[in-house]
Amino acid sequence: MKINLPKNDSKYHWTNHVAQKMIYYGLSADRVKRVIRSPHRSEKGVAPDTIAVMSPSGRSPAGRQQNGKPLPWKEEIWVMYATAKPSRIKGLSSLKVESLAPRKKVIITAWRYPGKSPVREAIPIPNDILEELKNIKY
């Protein structure tokens, strides 16, 4: 069976592994990108320096409630990716390069999880960033 690997572009690099998993689980490249762009939950990935993001899929029939709350979803779609470091450009400092070049996401794998997965370790946010966010006045 030939694997139709999604096209690499300036934002995403697709591994052969994720292409095989997309075929196995029936996931499209657009669905995987949508999970990355607007996740319901983000966690540290099991591999070093990776991020795992999740989006619910297969919700219970519309309007069905139990004890006044909507029924939980039937499955989750998970994607694990890493961010590639920007390449260095001669003549510019690394700080300027990082601010000019967006980081490419290397999509490692994707899978469907039946039911609702337990919450693991969230992505740590440095304390100085949290303090800065608290002090912003909208």
N, C-alpha and C positions, 0 to 999 in steps of 0.2 A: 504494500500500500504506500503510495506517495504522500508525503506530508506537505501540505500547503502552508508553508511558513508565512505569517503576515510580514509585510514589507517593513524593514527597518527605516526609520526616518530621523529627523533631528530631535524628537522627543522620546522615542521608544526604541529599544533594542530587544528583539524577541529571540529567546534561546530555542534550540530544537526540542528541549524537554517540555517547555510550555506549549509548543505546537502539538506535541503528542497528547498532552493532557487536555488541550482544547478539543481535539478530535474525540477523545475518550468520553469526556463529560458533555460534549455538544455545546461548547461555548464559542461564541464569535469573538473576533478581535475587538469589535465595538463594545461588546458587553464587558470584556476584560478591562478596556480603557475606562468605561463608565464606573466600574468598581474602584479603580485607582483615583479617578477625578473626584468622586463624591462617595466616600466610604461611610458606612453606618458606624463602623468601629475600626480602630487602628491599634495594632500591637507590635511588639518587637518580634521579628521573625525568628524561627528556630536556627537558621544559619546566621553566622556573625555578620553584623552590619547590614541586616535586611529589615524590611518592614512588611508586615502582613496586614492587609486591609480586607474588610468584609462588607458585603451588601446582602440584605435578605432577599430571598427569592421564593416564589410559590406561596404567597400569602393565602390564608384561609378565605373562604368566600366573603365578598364584601358585605358589610353590615352585621356579620355574625359576631356576637360578643358573649363573654362569659364573665359574670360578676361585674358588669359595667365596663369591662376592658376589652379591646379588640383581641381576638385570638392570635397567638404568635404565628410567625411564619413557619413554613414546612421545611425549608432548607436554606442554606447560606452559600454564597459564592465567595470564595477566598482567593486572593492573589498575593503572591510573595514577590517582592522586587527589591532591588538595590539601586542606589543613585550613583551613577558614574561620575568621577571627578572630571571637571572641565580640563581640556588640554591647555597646556601653556602656550601663550603667544609671545614671540620674541618682542622685546621692547616694552612690554606692559608688566606691571607688578601682578602677583597672583591675586591680590585683593581686587584690582580692577577687572581681571579676567573673570573671577567668580561673580562679580556683579553684572558683567555683560553677557556671559554665556550661561544659559539655563542648563541645569543638570539633566543629563539623559537618564531615563529610567530603564534599567536592565530587568526585564520581566523574566523571572526565574521559573515560576510554576503557578498553576491555577487549579482549583478543585472545587467540588461541591461537597458540602457537609450536610448530612441529613439531620433535621431538627435544629435545635438552638445550641451552639457551642458554649462551653463555660468561658468566663472572662479570665484571661491570663494577665500577664504583666503589660501594662500600658506603656506607650512610648514616653520616656522621661523627658520632661521639659526643664531646662536649667532654671534655677531660682531667680537669676537676674532677669530673665525674659518674663517669667511670671509676674515679678514685681513691676516691670515696665508695662505689661498689659493691664495690670490692676490700676495703674496711675493714669492711663489714657482716659480722657474725658470726651465723651461723644456728644 
